[in-house]
Amino acid sequence: PHIPLTIHMGAADDWTPPGLCVELSRIWQSTIHLYEGAYHSFDTPNSPVRVRRGMAFSATGTGVVHVGTNPKARAMAIKRVMETLKRM
């Protein structure tokens, strides 16, 4: 990328596992924040964690993934994004 990139992901994301993004952030020399215990869509407000089935891709190959809010991770991601924007 031609501008600085920051990635925020749930470390427990089993729909879009963070492994490839971790590698890309290393290659691109960008920043990645992984939030422990957070699934896909961890930053969606007020979305209970739930299981989705029949997905075309999942980390386990079963088509089963988890999605939903992680309030602690969401708050930290918002804080980090706002800090980044203030520096621009």
PyMOL Python script that loads the backbone (N, CA, C, O; Angstrom):
from pymol import cmd

cmd.read_pdbstr("""\
ATOM      1  N   PRO A   1       0.821  -1.210   0.000  1.00  0.00           N
ATOM      2  CA  PRO A   1       0.000   0.000   0.000  1.00  0.00           C
ATOM      3  C   PRO A   1       0.860   1.267   0.000  1.00  0.00           C
ATOM      4  O   PRO A   1       2.008   1.268   0.445  1.00  0.00           O
ATOM      5  N   HIS A   2       0.273   2.323  -0.505  1.00  0.00           N
ATOM      6  CA  HIS A   2       0.997   3.594  -0.584  1.00  0.00           C
ATOM      7  C   HIS A   2       0.782   4.475   0.630  1.00  0.00           C
ATOM      8  O   HIS A   2       1.448   5.499   0.783  1.00  0.00           O
ATOM      9  N   ILE A   3      -0.139   4.089   1.491  1.00  0.00           N
ATOM     10  CA  ILE A   3      -0.378   4.824   2.732  1.00  0.00           C
ATOM     11  C   ILE A   3      -0.272   3.831   3.884  1.00  0.00           C
ATOM     12  O   ILE A   3      -0.410   2.627   3.669  1.00  0.00           O
ATOM     13  N   PRO A   4      -0.030   4.314   5.111  1.00  0.00           N
ATOM     14  CA  PRO A   4       0.064   3.402   6.242  1.00  0.00           C
ATOM     15  C   PRO A   4      -1.222   2.597   6.422  1.00  0.00           C
ATOM     16  O   PRO A   4      -2.324   3.123   6.267  1.00  0.00           O
ATOM     17  N   LEU A   5      -1.069   1.335   6.746  1.00  0.00           N
ATOM     18  CA  LEU A   5      -2.203   0.438   6.919  1.00  0.00           C
ATOM     19  C   LEU A   5      -2.195  -0.107   8.340  1.00  0.00           C
ATOM     20  O   LEU A   5      -1.152  -0.503   8.860  1.00  0.00           O
ATOM     21  N   THR A   6      -3.359  -0.123   8.957  1.00  0.00           N
ATOM     22  CA  THR A   6      -3.528  -0.751  10.263  1.00  0.00           C
ATOM     23  C   THR A   6      -4.682  -1.729  10.167  1.00  0.00           C
ATOM     24  O   THR A   6      -5.759  -1.384   9.681  1.00  0.00           O
ATOM     25  N   ILE A   7      -4.456  -2.956  10.635  1.00  0.00           N
ATOM     26  CA  ILE A   7      -5.463  -4.007  10.598  1.00  0.00           C
ATOM     27  C   ILE A   7      -5.895  -4.314  12.025  1.00  0.00           C
ATOM     28  O   ILE A   7      -5.058  -4.445  12.918  1.00  0.00           O
ATOM     29  N   HIS A   8      -7.199  -4.429  12.236  1.00  0.00           N
ATOM     30  CA  HIS A   8      -7.764  -4.811  13.530  1.00  0.00           C
ATOM     31  C   HIS A   8      -8.556  -6.100  13.305  1.00  0.00           C
ATOM     32  O   HIS A   8      -9.486  -6.129  12.499  1.00  0.00           O
ATOM     33  N   MET A   9      -8.185  -7.161  14.017  1.00  0.00           N
ATOM     34  CA  MET A   9      -8.842  -8.460  13.819  1.00  0.00           C
ATOM     35  C   MET A   9      -9.022  -9.179  15.139  1.00  0.00           C
ATOM     36  O   MET A   9      -8.270  -8.979  16.093  1.00  0.00           O
ATOM     37  N   GLY A  10     -10.032 -10.015  15.167  1.00  0.00           N
ATOM     38  CA  GLY A  10     -10.213 -10.903  16.297  1.00  0.00           C
ATOM     39  C   GLY A  10      -9.232 -12.055  16.211  1.00  0.00           C
ATOM     40  O   GLY A  10      -9.138 -12.709  15.172  1.00  0.00           O
ATOM     41  N   ALA A  11      -8.505 -12.314  17.272  1.00  0.00           N
ATOM     42  CA  ALA A  11      -7.537 -13.408  17.281  1.00  0.00           C
ATOM     43  C   ALA A  11      -8.230 -14.762  17.169  1.00  0.00           C
ATOM     44  O   ALA A  11      -7.624 -15.730  16.709  1.00  0.00           O
ATOM     45  N   ALA A  12      -9.492 -14.839  17.586  1.00  0.00           N
ATOM     46  CA  ALA A  12     -10.248 -16.092  17.543  1.00  0.00           C
ATOM     47  C   ALA A  12     -11.111 -16.198  16.293  1.00  0.00           C
ATOM     48  O   ALA A  12     -11.953 -17.091  16.204  1.00  0.00           O
ATOM     49  N   ASP A  13     -10.921 -15.307  15.327  1.00  0.00           N
ATOM     50  CA  ASP A  13     -11.744 -15.293  14.109  1.00  0.00           C
ATOM     51  C   ASP A  13     -11.585 -16.620  13.371  1.00  0.00           C
ATOM     52  O   ASP A  13     -10.497 -16.939  12.892  1.00  0.00           O
ATOM     53  N   ASP A  14     -12.655 -17.382  13.280  1.00  0.00           N
ATOM     54  CA  ASP A  14     -12.607 -18.664  12.588  1.00  0.00           C
ATOM     55  C   ASP A  14     -13.305 -18.607  11.224  1.00  0.00           C
ATOM     56  O   ASP A  14     -13.489 -19.635  10.571  1.00  0.00           O
ATOM     57  N   TRP A  15     -13.685 -17.411  10.805  1.00  0.00           N
ATOM     58  CA  TRP A  15     -14.250 -17.204   9.469  1.00  0.00           C
ATOM     59  C   TRP A  15     -13.161 -16.633   8.558  1.00  0.00           C
ATOM     60  O   TRP A  15     -12.962 -17.109   7.440  1.00  0.00           O
ATOM     61  N   THR A  16     -12.472 -15.624   9.042  1.00  0.00           N
ATOM     62  CA  THR A  16     -11.344 -15.026   8.333  1.00  0.00           C
ATOM     63  C   THR A  16     -10.149 -15.081   9.284  1.00  0.00           C
ATOM     64  O   THR A  16      -9.828 -14.079   9.924  1.00  0.00           O
ATOM     65  N   PRO A  17      -9.493 -16.223   9.387  1.00  0.00           N
ATOM     66  CA  PRO A  17      -8.410 -16.369  10.352  1.00  0.00           C
ATOM     67  C   PRO A  17      -7.309 -15.334  10.123  1.00  0.00           C
ATOM     68  O   PRO A  17      -7.020 -14.985   8.978  1.00  0.00           O
ATOM     69  N   PRO A  18      -6.703 -14.851  11.179  1.00  0.00           N
ATOM     70  CA  PRO A  18      -5.744 -13.763  11.059  1.00  0.00           C
ATOM     71  C   PRO A  18      -4.390 -14.120  10.464  1.00  0.00           C
ATOM     72  O   PRO A  18      -3.603 -13.221  10.169  1.00  0.00           O
ATOM     73  N   GLY A  19      -4.095 -15.391  10.279  1.00  0.00           N
ATOM     74  CA  GLY A  19      -2.762 -15.797   9.832  1.00  0.00           C
ATOM     75  C   GLY A  19      -2.255 -15.076   8.591  1.00  0.00           C
ATOM     76  O   GLY A  19      -1.139 -14.556   8.596  1.00  0.00           O
ATOM     77  N   LEU A  20      -3.051 -15.035   7.532  1.00  0.00           N
ATOM     78  CA  LEU A  20      -2.604 -14.376   6.301  1.00  0.00           C
ATOM     79  C   LEU A  20      -2.442 -12.876   6.490  1.00  0.00           C
ATOM     80  O   LEU A  20      -1.536 -12.274   5.915  1.00  0.00           O
ATOM     81  N   CYS A  21      -3.306 -12.270   7.287  1.00  0.00           N
ATOM     82  CA  CYS A  21      -3.188 -10.829   7.539  1.00  0.00           C
ATOM     83  C   CYS A  21      -1.939 -10.518   8.366  1.00  0.00           C
ATOM     84  O   CYS A  21      -1.295  -9.488   8.168  1.00  0.00           O
ATOM     85  N   VAL A  22      -1.609 -11.402   9.277  1.00  0.00           N
ATOM     86  CA  VAL A  22      -0.374 -11.235  10.049  1.00  0.00           C
ATOM     87  C   VAL A  22       0.821 -11.257   9.101  1.00  0.00           C
ATOM     88  O   VAL A  22       1.728 -10.432   9.212  1.00  0.00           O
ATOM     89  N   GLU A  23       0.815 -12.202   8.175  1.00  0.00           N
ATOM     90  CA  GLU A  23       1.908 -12.289   7.199  1.00  0.00           C
ATOM     91  C   GLU A  23       1.942 -11.062   6.289  1.00  0.00           C
ATOM     92  O   GLU A  23       3.015 -10.521   6.023  1.00  0.00           O
ATOM     93  N   LEU A  24       0.782 -10.620   5.811  1.00  0.00           N
ATOM     94  CA  LEU A  24       0.749  -9.417   4.973  1.00  0.00           C
ATOM     95  C   LEU A  24       1.231  -8.183   5.727  1.00  0.00           C
ATOM     96  O   LEU A  24       1.934  -7.345   5.164  1.00  0.00           O
ATOM     97  N   SER A  25       0.858  -8.072   6.983  1.00  0.00           N
ATOM     98  CA  SER A  25       1.301  -6.906   7.753  1.00  0.00           C
ATOM     99  C   SER A  25       2.823  -6.920   7.920  1.00  0.00           C
ATOM    100  O   SER A  25       3.458  -5.866   7.964  1.00  0.00           O
ATOM    101  N   ARG A  26       3.400  -8.115   8.012  1.00  0.00           N
ATOM    102  CA  ARG A  26       4.862  -8.214   8.095  1.00  0.00           C
ATOM    103  C   ARG A  26       5.478  -7.788   6.754  1.00  0.00           C
ATOM    104  O   ARG A  26       6.420  -6.995   6.726  1.00  0.00           O
ATOM    105  N   ILE A  27       4.948  -8.313   5.653  1.00  0.00           N
ATOM    106  CA  ILE A  27       5.478  -7.989   4.325  1.00  0.00           C
ATOM    107  C   ILE A  27       5.331  -6.501   4.036  1.00  0.00           C
ATOM    108  O   ILE A  27       6.260  -5.862   3.542  1.00  0.00           O
ATOM    109  N   TRP A  28       4.147  -5.949   4.351  1.00  0.00           N
ATOM    110  CA  TRP A  28       3.867  -4.547   4.071  1.00  0.00           C
ATOM    111  C   TRP A  28       4.416  -3.605   5.135  1.00  0.00           C
ATOM    112  O   TRP A  28       4.314  -2.385   5.002  1.00  0.00           O
ATOM    113  N   GLN A  29       4.992  -4.165   6.180  1.00  0.00           N
ATOM    114  CA  GLN A  29       5.502  -3.371   7.304  1.00  0.00           C
ATOM    115  C   GLN A  29       4.402  -2.464   7.858  1.00  0.00           C
ATOM    116  O   GLN A  29       4.611  -1.275   8.098  1.00  0.00           O
ATOM    117  N   SER A  30       3.238  -3.055   8.051  1.00  0.00           N
ATOM    118  CA  SER A  30       2.110  -2.313   8.599  1.00  0.00           C
ATOM    119  C   SER A  30       1.822  -2.806  10.016  1.00  0.00           C
ATOM    120  O   SER A  30       2.501  -3.695  10.529  1.00  0.00           O
ATOM    121  N   THR A  31       0.828  -2.227  10.622  1.00  0.00           N
ATOM    122  CA  THR A  31       0.467  -2.557  11.997  1.00  0.00           C
ATOM    123  C   THR A  31      -0.742  -3.474  12.007  1.00  0.00           C
ATOM    124  O   THR A  31      -1.692  -3.270  11.251  1.00  0.00           O
ATOM    125  N   ILE A  32      -0.706  -4.484  12.866  1.00  0.00           N
ATOM    126  CA  ILE A  32      -1.866  -5.340  13.054  1.00  0.00           C
ATOM    127  C   ILE A  32      -2.138  -5.472  14.543  1.00  0.00           C
ATOM    128  O   ILE A  32      -1.223  -5.681  15.339  1.00  0.00           O
ATOM    129  N   HIS A  33      -3.386  -5.348  14.901  1.00  0.00           N
ATOM    130  CA  HIS A  33      -3.824  -5.533  16.286  1.00  0.00           C
ATOM    131  C   HIS A  33      -4.747  -6.748  16.306  1.00  0.00           C
ATOM    132  O   HIS A  33      -5.770  -6.767  15.621  1.00  0.00           O
ATOM    133  N   LEU A  34      -4.387  -7.753  17.083  1.00  0.00           N
ATOM    134  CA  LEU A  34      -5.227  -8.936  17.254  1.00  0.00           C
ATOM    135  C   LEU A  34      -5.828  -8.894  18.649  1.00  0.00           C
ATOM    136  O   LEU A  34      -5.123  -8.680  19.636  1.00  0.00           O
ATOM    137  N   TYR A  35      -7.127  -9.097  18.720  1.00  0.00           N
ATOM    138  CA  TYR A  35      -7.844  -8.990  19.989  1.00  0.00           C
ATOM    139  C   TYR A  35      -8.215 -10.386  20.482  1.00  0.00           C
ATOM    140  O   TYR A  35      -9.014 -11.092  19.866  1.00  0.00           O
ATOM    141  N   GLU A  36      -7.613 -10.763  21.606  1.00  0.00           N
ATOM    142  CA  GLU A  36      -7.823 -12.086  22.190  1.00  0.00           C
ATOM    143  C   GLU A  36      -9.297 -12.345  22.470  1.00  0.00           C
ATOM    144  O   GLU A  36     -10.008 -11.472  22.967  1.00  0.00           O
ATOM    145  N   GLY A  37      -9.744 -13.546  22.148  1.00  0.00           N
ATOM    146  CA  GLY A  37     -11.110 -13.939  22.436  1.00  0.00           C
ATOM    147  C   GLY A  37     -12.161 -13.309  21.544  1.00  0.00           C
ATOM    148  O   GLY A  37     -13.357 -13.505  21.762  1.00  0.00           O
ATOM    149  N   ALA A  38     -11.732 -12.550  20.538  1.00  0.00           N
ATOM    150  CA  ALA A  38     -12.675 -11.858  19.664  1.00  0.00           C
ATOM    151  C   ALA A  38     -12.834 -12.614  18.350  1.00  0.00           C
ATOM    152  O   ALA A  38     -11.860 -13.053  17.739  1.00  0.00           O
ATOM    153  N   TYR A  39     -14.102 -12.753  17.930  1.00  0.00           N
ATOM    154  CA  TYR A  39     -14.443 -13.415  16.676  1.00  0.00           C
ATOM    155  C   TYR A  39     -14.667 -12.388  15.576  1.00  0.00           C
ATOM    156  O   TYR A  39     -14.494 -11.187  15.781  1.00  0.00           O
ATOM    157  N   HIS A  40     -15.058 -12.885  14.399  1.00  0.00           N
ATOM    158  CA  HIS A  40     -15.406 -12.043  13.264  1.00  0.00           C
ATOM    159  C   HIS A  40     -16.527 -11.079  13.688  1.00  0.00           C
ATOM    160  O   HIS A  40     -17.430 -11.462  14.431  1.00  0.00           O
ATOM    161  N   SER A  41     -16.464  -9.865  13.223  1.00  0.00           N
ATOM    162  CA  SER A  41     -17.451  -8.823  13.546  1.00  0.00           C
ATOM    163  C   SER A  41     -17.437  -8.435  15.024  1.00  0.00           C
ATOM    164  O   SER A  41     -18.459  -8.024  15.573  1.00  0.00           O
ATOM    165  N   PHE A  42     -16.279  -8.568  15.661  1.00  0.00           N
ATOM    166  CA  PHE A  42     -16.163  -8.233  17.084  1.00  0.00           C
ATOM    167  C   PHE A  42     -16.511  -6.788  17.372  1.00  0.00           C
ATOM    168  O   PHE A  42     -16.878  -6.450  18.497  1.00  0.00           O
ATOM    169  N   ASP A  43     -16.399  -5.925  16.362  1.00  0.00           N
ATOM    170  CA  ASP A  43     -16.630  -4.501  16.578  1.00  0.00           C
ATOM    171  C   ASP A  43     -18.049  -4.047  16.212  1.00  0.00           C
ATOM    172  O   ASP A  43     -18.364  -2.861  16.315  1.00  0.00           O
ATOM    173  N   THR A  44     -18.890  -4.969  15.793  1.00  0.00           N
ATOM    174  CA  THR A  44     -20.287  -4.639  15.541  1.00  0.00           C
ATOM    175  C   THR A  44     -20.970  -4.360  16.881  1.00  0.00           C
ATOM    176  O   THR A  44     -20.853  -5.173  17.798  1.00  0.00           O
ATOM    177  N   PRO A  45     -21.671  -3.249  17.021  1.00  0.00           N
ATOM    178  CA  PRO A  45     -22.292  -2.958  18.322  1.00  0.00           C
ATOM    179  C   PRO A  45     -23.470  -3.900  18.625  1.00  0.00           C
ATOM    180  O   PRO A  45     -24.302  -4.191  17.766  1.00  0.00           O
ATOM    181  N   ASN A  46     -23.501  -4.353  19.858  1.00  0.00           N
ATOM    182  CA  ASN A  46     -24.649  -5.097  20.396  1.00  0.00           C
ATOM    183  C   ASN A  46     -25.085  -6.294  19.555  1.00  0.00           C
ATOM    184  O   ASN A  46     -26.275  -6.485  19.306  1.00  0.00           O
ATOM    185  N   SER A  47     -24.139  -7.079  19.129  1.00  0.00           N
ATOM    186  CA  SER A  47     -24.438  -8.278  18.345  1.00  0.00           C
ATOM    187  C   SER A  47     -23.984  -9.495  19.148  1.00  0.00           C
ATOM    188  O   SER A  47     -22.785  -9.759  19.236  1.00  0.00           O
ATOM    189  N   PRO A  48     -24.916 -10.235  19.732  1.00  0.00           N
ATOM    190  CA  PRO A  48     -24.520 -11.387  20.545  1.00  0.00           C
ATOM    191  C   PRO A  48     -23.670 -12.373  19.732  1.00  0.00           C
ATOM    192  O   PRO A  48     -23.895 -12.557  18.535  1.00  0.00           O
ATOM    193  N   VAL A  49     -22.710 -12.992  20.386  1.00  0.00           N
ATOM    194  CA  VAL A  49     -21.907 -14.005  19.713  1.00  0.00           C
ATOM    195  C   VAL A  49     -22.824 -15.176  19.365  1.00  0.00           C
ATOM    196  O   VAL A  49     -23.579 -15.672  20.201  1.00  0.00           O
ATOM    197  N   ARG A  50     -22.734 -15.597  18.111  1.00  0.00           N
ATOM    198  CA  ARG A  50     -23.570 -16.702  17.657  1.00  0.00           C
ATOM    199  C   ARG A  50     -22.794 -17.541  16.640  1.00  0.00           C
ATOM    200  O   ARG A  50     -21.760 -17.119  16.122  1.00  0.00           O
ATOM    201  N   VAL A  51     -23.304 -18.705  16.375  1.00  0.00           N
ATOM    202  CA  VAL A  51     -22.695 -19.625  15.425  1.00  0.00           C
ATOM    203  C   VAL A  51     -23.437 -19.521  14.099  1.00  0.00           C
ATOM    204  O   VAL A  51     -24.667 -19.509  14.060  1.00  0.00           O
ATOM    205  N   ARG A  52     -22.673 -19.448  13.016  1.00  0.00           N
ATOM    206  CA  ARG A  52     -23.252 -19.486  11.668  1.00  0.00           C
ATOM    207  C   ARG A  52     -22.765 -20.772  11.005  1.00  0.00           C
ATOM    208  O   ARG A  52     -21.595 -21.139  11.114  1.00  0.00           O
ATOM    209  N   ARG A  53     -23.658 -21.431  10.335  1.00  0.00           N
ATOM    210  CA  ARG A  53     -23.339 -22.698   9.679  1.00  0.00           C
ATOM    211  C   ARG A  53     -23.520 -22.585   8.167  1.00  0.00           C
ATOM    212  O   ARG A  53     -24.233 -21.710   7.675  1.00  0.00           O
ATOM    213  N   GLY A  54     -22.874 -23.469   7.459  1.00  0.00           N
ATOM    214  CA  GLY A  54     -23.023 -23.508   6.003  1.00  0.00           C
ATOM    215  C   GLY A  54     -22.224 -22.447   5.276  1.00  0.00           C
ATOM    216  O   GLY A  54     -22.548 -22.100   4.140  1.00  0.00           O
ATOM    217  N   MET A  55     -21.190 -21.926   5.909  1.00  0.00           N
ATOM    218  CA  MET A  55     -20.368 -20.904   5.267  1.00  0.00           C
ATOM    219  C   MET A  55     -19.446 -21.567   4.239  1.00  0.00           C
ATOM    220  O   MET A  55     -19.018 -22.705   4.434  1.00  0.00           O
ATOM    221  N   ALA A  56     -19.143 -20.863   3.151  1.00  0.00           N
ATOM    222  CA  ALA A  56     -18.281 -21.408   2.104  1.00  0.00           C
ATOM    223  C   ALA A  56     -16.866 -21.649   2.621  1.00  0.00           C
ATOM    224  O   ALA A  56     -16.172 -22.541   2.132  1.00  0.00           O
ATOM    225  N   PHE A  57     -16.432 -20.859   3.607  1.00  0.00           N
ATOM    226  CA  PHE A  57     -15.097 -21.033   4.175  1.00  0.00           C
ATOM    227  C   PHE A  57     -15.179 -20.925   5.681  1.00  0.00           C
ATOM    228  O   PHE A  57     -15.910 -20.098   6.227  1.00  0.00           O
ATOM    229  N   SER A  58     -14.423 -21.767   6.334  1.00  0.00           N
ATOM    230  CA  SER A  58     -14.203 -21.648   7.779  1.00  0.00           C
ATOM    231  C   SER A  58     -12.822 -22.209   8.073  1.00  0.00           C
ATOM    232  O   SER A  58     -12.305 -23.030   7.314  1.00  0.00           O
ATOM    233  N   ALA A  59     -12.233 -21.776   9.155  1.00  0.00           N
ATOM    234  CA  ALA A  59     -10.882 -22.208   9.504  1.00  0.00           C
ATOM    235  C   ALA A  59     -10.802 -23.717   9.691  1.00  0.00           C
ATOM    236  O   ALA A  59      -9.768 -24.326   9.420  1.00  0.00           O
ATOM    237  N   THR A  60     -11.882 -24.315  10.151  1.00  0.00           N
ATOM    238  CA  THR A  60     -11.885 -25.753  10.419  1.00  0.00           C
ATOM    239  C   THR A  60     -12.322 -26.581   9.216  1.00  0.00           C
ATOM    240  O   THR A  60     -12.199 -27.805   9.230  1.00  0.00           O
ATOM    241  N   GLY A  61     -12.830 -25.925   8.178  1.00  0.00           N
ATOM    242  CA  GLY A  61     -13.322 -26.638   7.012  1.00  0.00           C
ATOM    243  C   GLY A  61     -14.724 -27.210   7.191  1.00  0.00           C
ATOM    244  O   GLY A  61     -15.221 -27.919   6.317  1.00  0.00           O
ATOM    245  N   THR A  62     -15.356 -26.907   8.307  1.00  0.00           N
ATOM    246  CA  THR A  62     -16.695 -27.432   8.597  1.00  0.00           C
ATOM    247  C   THR A  62     -17.814 -26.509   8.133  1.00  0.00           C
ATOM    248  O   THR A  62     -18.977 -26.913   8.100  1.00  0.00           O
ATOM    249  N   GLY A  63     -17.473 -25.266   7.774  1.00  0.00           N
ATOM    250  CA  GLY A  63     -18.488 -24.285   7.420  1.00  0.00           C
ATOM    251  C   GLY A  63     -19.121 -23.621   8.624  1.00  0.00           C
ATOM    252  O   GLY A  63     -20.068 -22.846   8.490  1.00  0.00           O
ATOM    253  N   VAL A  64     -18.593 -23.928   9.815  1.00  0.00           N
ATOM    254  CA  VAL A  64     -19.123 -23.363  11.059  1.00  0.00           C
ATOM    255  C   VAL A  64     -18.191 -22.246  11.525  1.00  0.00           C
ATOM    256  O   VAL A  64     -16.985 -22.448  11.663  1.00  0.00           O
ATOM    257  N   VAL A  65     -18.769 -21.059  11.769  1.00  0.00           N
ATOM    258  CA  VAL A  65     -17.987 -19.907  12.240  1.00  0.00           C
ATOM    259  C   VAL A  65     -18.733 -19.214  13.370  1.00  0.00           C
ATOM    260  O   VAL A  65     -19.925 -19.440  13.579  1.00  0.00           O
ATOM    261  N   HIS A  66     -18.018 -18.375  14.086  1.00  0.00           N
ATOM    262  CA  HIS A  66     -18.592 -17.569  15.164  1.00  0.00           C
ATOM    263  C   HIS A  66     -18.520 -16.098  14.770  1.00  0.00           C
ATOM    264  O   HIS A  66     -17.535 -15.654  14.179  1.00  0.00           O
ATOM    265  N   VAL A  67     -19.556 -15.354  15.096  1.00  0.00           N
ATOM    266  CA  VAL A  67     -19.586 -13.913  14.850  1.00  0.00           C
ATOM    267  C   VAL A  67     -20.236 -13.231  16.049  1.00  0.00           C
ATOM    268  O   VAL A  67     -21.074 -13.821  16.729  1.00  0.00           O
ATOM    269  N   GLY A  68     -19.847 -11.998  16.298  1.00  0.00           N
ATOM    270  CA  GLY A  68     -20.508 -11.228  17.336  1.00  0.00           C
ATOM    271  C   GLY A  68     -19.580 -10.310  18.090  1.00  0.00           C
ATOM    272  O   GLY A  68     -18.356 -10.406  18.000  1.00  0.00           O
ATOM    273  N   THR A  69     -20.192  -9.427  18.828  1.00  0.00           N
ATOM    274  CA  THR A  69     -19.484  -8.374  19.550  1.00  0.00           C
ATOM    275  C   THR A  69     -18.647  -8.912  20.691  1.00  0.00           C
ATOM    276  O   THR A  69     -19.055  -9.810  21.428  1.00  0.00           O
ATOM    277  N   ASN A  70     -17.462  -8.335  20.814  1.00  0.00           N
ATOM    278  CA  ASN A  70     -16.621  -8.518  21.991  1.00  0.00           C
ATOM    279  C   ASN A  70     -16.442  -7.100  22.542  1.00  0.00           C
ATOM    280  O   ASN A  70     -15.628  -6.339  22.019  1.00  0.00           O
ATOM    281  N   PRO A  71     -17.184  -6.738  23.578  1.00  0.00           N
ATOM    282  CA  PRO A  71     -17.181  -5.346  24.044  1.00  0.00           C
ATOM    283  C   PRO A  71     -15.797  -4.807  24.395  1.00  0.00           C
ATOM    284  O   PRO A  71     -15.476  -3.665  24.067  1.00  0.00           O
ATOM    285  N   LYS A  72     -14.990  -5.609  25.048  1.00  0.00           N
ATOM    286  CA  LYS A  72     -13.648  -5.149  25.438  1.00  0.00           C
ATOM    287  C   LYS A  72     -12.789  -4.892  24.196  1.00  0.00           C
ATOM    288  O   LYS A  72     -12.125  -3.860  24.102  1.00  0.00           O
ATOM    289  N   ALA A  73     -12.801  -5.830  23.246  1.00  0.00           N
ATOM    290  CA  ALA A  73     -12.014  -5.663  22.020  1.00  0.00           C
ATOM    291  C   ALA A  73     -12.546  -4.491  21.191  1.00  0.00           C
ATOM    292  O   ALA A  73     -11.770  -3.725  20.621  1.00  0.00           O
ATOM    293  N   ARG A  74     -13.854  -4.360  21.131  1.00  0.00           N
ATOM    294  CA  ARG A  74     -14.469  -3.257  20.378  1.00  0.00           C
ATOM    295  C   ARG A  74     -14.018  -1.910  20.934  1.00  0.00           C
ATOM    296  O   ARG A  74     -13.625  -1.018  20.181  1.00  0.00           O
ATOM    297  N   ALA A  75     -14.077  -1.772  22.244  1.00  0.00           N
ATOM    298  CA  ALA A  75     -13.664  -0.511  22.877  1.00  0.00           C
ATOM    299  C   ALA A  75     -12.193  -0.211  22.596  1.00  0.00           C
ATOM    300  O   ALA A  75     -11.834   0.932  22.314  1.00  0.00           O
ATOM    301  N   MET A  76     -11.344  -1.236  22.672  1.00  0.00           N
ATOM    302  CA  MET A  76      -9.919  -1.023  22.426  1.00  0.00           C
ATOM    303  C   MET A  76      -9.672  -0.662  20.959  1.00  0.00           C
ATOM    304  O   MET A  76      -8.848   0.206  20.670  1.00  0.00           O
ATOM    305  N   ALA A  77     -10.370  -1.311  20.041  1.00  0.00           N
ATOM    306  CA  ALA A  77     -10.202  -0.995  18.621  1.00  0.00           C
ATOM    307  C   ALA A  77     -10.622   0.441  18.321  1.00  0.00           C
ATOM    308  O   ALA A  77      -9.931   1.159  17.598  1.00  0.00           O
ATOM    309  N   ILE A  78     -11.752   0.853  18.877  1.00  0.00           N
ATOM    310  CA  ILE A  78     -12.212   2.232  18.676  1.00  0.00           C
ATOM    311  C   ILE A  78     -11.191   3.219  19.235  1.00  0.00           C
ATOM    312  O   ILE A  78     -10.886   4.229  18.601  1.00  0.00           O
ATOM    313  N   LYS A  79     -10.673   2.931  20.403  1.00  0.00           N
ATOM    314  CA  LYS A  79      -9.662   3.802  21.016  1.00  0.00           C
ATOM    315  C   LYS A  79      -8.431   3.905  20.116  1.00  0.00           C
ATOM    316  O   LYS A  79      -7.908   4.997  19.893  1.00  0.00           O
ATOM    317  N   ARG A  80      -7.978   2.774  19.605  1.00  0.00           N
ATOM    318  CA  ARG A  80      -6.779   2.776  18.750  1.00  0.00           C
ATOM    319  C   ARG A  80      -7.032   3.497  17.437  1.00  0.00           C
ATOM    320  O   ARG A  80      -6.160   4.224  16.961  1.00  0.00           O
ATOM    321  N   VAL A  81      -8.195   3.315  16.843  1.00  0.00           N
ATOM    322  CA  VAL A  81      -8.512   4.010  15.589  1.00  0.00           C
ATOM    323  C   VAL A  81      -8.561   5.514  15.820  1.00  0.00           C
ATOM    324  O   VAL A  81      -8.026   6.281  15.020  1.00  0.00           O
ATOM    325  N   MET A  82      -9.189   5.935  16.895  1.00  0.00           N
ATOM    326  CA  MET A  82      -9.266   7.373  17.186  1.00  0.00           C
ATOM    327  C   MET A  82      -7.876   7.959  17.433  1.00  0.00           C
ATOM    328  O   MET A  82      -7.596   9.077  17.001  1.00  0.00           O
ATOM    329  N   GLU A  83      -7.011   7.227  18.115  1.00  0.00           N
ATOM    330  CA  GLU A  83      -5.631   7.683  18.334  1.00  0.00           C
ATOM    331  C   GLU A  83      -4.895   7.830  16.999  1.00  0.00           C
ATOM    332  O   GLU A  83      -4.149   8.787  16.793  1.00  0.00           O
ATOM    333  N   THR A  84      -5.115   6.873  16.099  1.00  0.00           N
ATOM    334  CA  THR A  84      -4.486   6.941  14.774  1.00  0.00           C
ATOM    335  C   THR A  84      -4.979   8.161  14.012  1.00  0.00           C
ATOM    336  O   THR A  84      -4.185   8.889  13.417  1.00  0.00           O
ATOM    337  N   LEU A  85      -6.280   8.384  14.028  1.00  0.00           N
ATOM    338  CA  LEU A  85      -6.841   9.523  13.288  1.00  0.00           C
ATOM    339  C   LEU A  85      -6.353  10.855  13.846  1.00  0.00           C
ATOM    340  O   LEU A  85      -6.165  11.806  13.088  1.00  0.00           O
ATOM    341  N   LYS A  86      -6.149  10.938  15.138  1.00  0.00           N
ATOM    342  CA  LYS A  86      -5.649  12.184  15.730  1.00  0.00           C
ATOM    343  C   LYS A  86      -4.240  12.498  15.270  1.00  0.00           C
ATOM    344  O   LYS A  86      -3.852  13.666  15.237  1.00  0.00           O
ATOM    345  N   ARG A  87      -3.465  11.484  14.914  1.00  0.00           N
ATOM    346  CA  ARG A  87      -2.075  11.691  14.476  1.00  0.00           C
ATOM    347  C   ARG A  87      -1.999  12.093  13.012  1.00  0.00           C
ATOM    348  O   ARG A  87      -0.926  12.468  12.539  1.00  0.00           O
ATOM    349  N   MET A  88      -3.102  12.025  12.283  1.00  0.00           N
ATOM    350  CA  MET A  88      -3.067  12.300  10.838  1.00  0.00           C
ATOM    351  C   MET A  88      -3.179  13.769  10.545  1.00  0.00           C
ATOM    352  O   MET A  88      -3.166  14.170   9.381  1.00  0.00           O
TER     353      MET A  88
END
""", "prot")
cmd.dss("prot")
cmd.show_as("cartoon", "prot")
cmd.util.cbc("prot")
cmd.orient("prot")
